[in-house]
Amino acid sequence: MRVSLPLGMVALLSVAAAQLAQARDPDGRYANSPLKEWFDGLRSGKGPCCSDADGSAVSDVDWESKDGHYRVRLDGAWIDVPDEAVVTEPNRVGRAMVWPIKSYMGMTIRCFMPGSMT
C-alpha cells in the first residue's frame, strides 16, 4: 500500500502535466501567424498568459473600465479583473482579450488586455 500511493500520485501528476502542456492549436493553423511569438510571450503580473489558459477575444460590450479598473462579462456574469492580471504591453490585435481560468472554485482571470473600443 505504501508503494502504490506514491506511484498513483506520480501517475496522476503526469496526466495533469500532459493536459496543461497541450496547445490550443491542435491542427497548427496559427503556427505561421506573424503574431504567434508575440502571443506566446505575453505576460501579466500573474505570469505568462498562454501557459495555463486559452485567450479569447472580448466584444466591446463585454468589457469596461471604471475608476481605473477593468471588468469583463464571461458566461453572462461580470468579473472584476485583478490589477495584476492586466497586460500593460501595447495591444497588437486591437480587440480586448481575456485569459480566464475555470476551476471548481469559480472563474479567475489570468490575463486581460484592453482593446481599442472601436
Kinemage of the C-alpha trace (Angstrom):
@kinemage 1
@onewidth
@group {chain A} dominant
@subgroup {mainchain}
@vectorlist {calphas} color= white
{ca met a 1} P 0.000 0.000 0.000
{ca arg a 2} L 2.865 2.375 0.804
{ca val a 3} L 4.342 1.960 -2.684
{ca ser a 4} L 1.085 2.210 -4.615
{ca leu a 5} L 0.086 5.584 -3.162
{ca pro a 6} L 3.239 7.428 -4.369
{ca leu a 7} L 3.048 5.666 -7.745
{ca gly a 8} L -0.588 6.684 -8.064
{ca met a 9} L 0.287 10.308 -7.278
{ca val a 10} L 3.080 10.275 -9.881
{ca ala a 11} L 0.678 8.903 -12.488
{ca leu a 12} L -1.965 11.494 -11.625
{ca leu a 13} L 0.514 14.363 -11.778
{ca ser a 14} L 1.879 13.100 -15.107
{ca val a 15} L -1.600 13.101 -16.648
{ca ala a 16} L -2.307 16.599 -15.280
{ca ala a 17} L 1.000 17.937 -16.639
{ca ala a 18} L 0.276 16.462 -20.068
{ca gln a 19} L -3.122 18.163 -20.134
{ca leu a 20} L -1.578 21.550 -19.262
{ca ala a 21} L 1.119 21.125 -21.904
{ca gln a 22} L -1.364 20.670 -24.754
{ca ala a 23} L -1.617 23.702 -27.006
{ca arg a 24} L -4.892 25.217 -28.135
{ca asp a 25} L -3.665 24.978 -31.717
{ca pro a 26} L -4.003 21.199 -32.275
{ca asp a 27} L -4.181 21.455 -36.063
{ca gly a 28} L -1.398 24.055 -36.406
{ca arg a 29} L -3.474 26.736 -38.106
{ca tyr a 30} L -1.842 29.526 -36.056
{ca ala a 31} L 1.721 28.182 -36.247
{ca asn a 32} L 2.686 30.576 -39.055
{ca ser a 33} L 0.858 33.629 -37.716
{ca pro a 34} L 3.087 36.718 -37.569
{ca leu a 35} L 1.720 37.344 -34.049
{ca lys a 36} L 2.423 33.830 -32.684
{ca glu a 37} L 5.682 34.767 -30.920
{ca trp a 38} L 4.079 37.920 -29.536
{ca phe a 39} L 1.113 35.952 -28.116
{ca asp a 40} L 3.460 33.282 -26.707
{ca gly a 41} L 5.431 35.990 -24.878
{ca leu a 42} L 2.504 37.915 -23.352
{ca arg a 43} L 2.669 38.212 -19.556
{ca ser a 44} L 0.750 39.841 -16.769
{ca gly a 45} L 1.713 40.193 -13.139
{ca lys a 46} L 0.253 36.685 -12.713
{ca gly a 47} L 2.726 35.167 -15.181
{ca pro a 48} L 2.608 34.043 -18.816
{ca cys a 49} L -0.826 34.440 -20.344
{ca cys a 50} L -0.796 31.366 -22.562
{ca ser a 51} L 0.749 28.997 -20.043
{ca asp a 52} L -2.390 27.932 -18.152
{ca ala a 53} L -5.325 29.367 -20.054
{ca asp a 54} L -6.591 29.966 -23.566
{ca gly a 55} L -7.188 33.533 -24.634
{ca ser a 56} L -10.377 34.755 -26.249
{ca ala a 57} L -11.386 37.995 -27.914
{ca val a 58} L -13.953 40.007 -25.958
{ca ser a 59} L -16.598 42.165 -27.664
{ca asp a 60} L -16.599 45.839 -26.729
{ca val a 61} L -19.953 45.459 -24.946
{ca asp a 62} L -18.475 42.722 -22.726
{ca trp a 63} L -15.716 44.703 -21.037
{ca glu a 64} L -15.414 48.092 -19.429
{ca ser a 65} L -13.151 50.332 -17.426
{ca lys a 66} L -14.449 52.125 -14.357
{ca asp a 67} L -12.460 54.069 -11.766
{ca gly a 68} L -9.187 52.783 -13.207
{ca his a 69} L -10.167 49.093 -13.031
{ca tyr a 70} L -11.450 46.645 -15.636
{ca arg a 71} L -14.186 44.068 -15.624
{ca val a 72} L -15.321 41.578 -18.248
{ca arg a 73} L -18.534 39.677 -18.871
{ca leu a 74} L -17.939 35.933 -19.195
{ca asp a 75} L -20.709 33.351 -19.336
{ca gly a 76} L -23.216 36.120 -18.588
{ca ala a 77} L -21.546 37.306 -15.355
{ca trp a 78} L -19.383 40.377 -14.782
{ca ile a 79} L -15.979 39.527 -13.312
{ca asp a 80} L -13.581 42.102 -11.878
{ca val a 81} L -10.136 41.889 -13.463
{ca pro a 82} L -7.384 41.881 -10.829
{ca asp a 83} L -4.947 44.730 -11.422
{ca glu a 84} L -2.054 42.266 -11.607
{ca ala a 85} L -3.815 40.406 -14.479
{ca val a 86} L -3.760 43.434 -16.818
{ca val a 87} L -1.282 43.153 -19.681
{ca thr a 88} L 0.458 46.522 -19.978
{ca glu a 89} L 2.095 45.837 -23.342
{ca pro a 90} L 0.534 47.585 -26.376
{ca asn a 91} L -2.289 45.552 -27.926
{ca arg a 92} L -1.279 44.438 -31.445
{ca val a 93} L -4.638 42.866 -32.293
{ca gly a 94} L -6.822 45.835 -31.300
{ca arg a 95} L -9.606 43.773 -29.708
{ca ala a 96} L -9.775 43.148 -25.987
{ca met a 97} L -8.504 39.709 -24.972
{ca val a 98} L -9.047 37.704 -21.799
{ca trp a 99} L -7.420 34.534 -20.488
{ca pro a 100} L -9.861 33.044 -17.949
{ca ile a 101} L -9.163 30.038 -15.778
{ca lys a 102} L -12.178 27.965 -14.772
{ca ser a 103} L -11.940 25.786 -11.685
{ca tyr a 104} L -14.224 24.182 -9.146
{ca met a 105} L -13.960 27.427 -7.129
{ca gly a 106} L -15.240 29.575 -9.992
{ca met a 107} L -13.565 31.650 -12.668
{ca thr a 108} L -10.478 33.818 -12.322
{ca ile a 109} L -8.688 35.996 -14.838
{ca arg a 110} L -5.083 35.062 -15.639
{ca cys a 111} L -4.557 37.909 -18.112
{ca phe a 112} L -6.595 40.730 -19.603
{ca met a 113} L -5.565 43.031 -22.436
{ca pro a 114} L -7.833 46.014 -23.051
{ca gly a 115} L -8.889 46.757 -26.602
{ca ser a 116} L -9.287 49.979 -28.529
{ca met a 117} L -13.124 50.029 -28.212
{ca thr a 118} L -13.732 50.791 -31.879
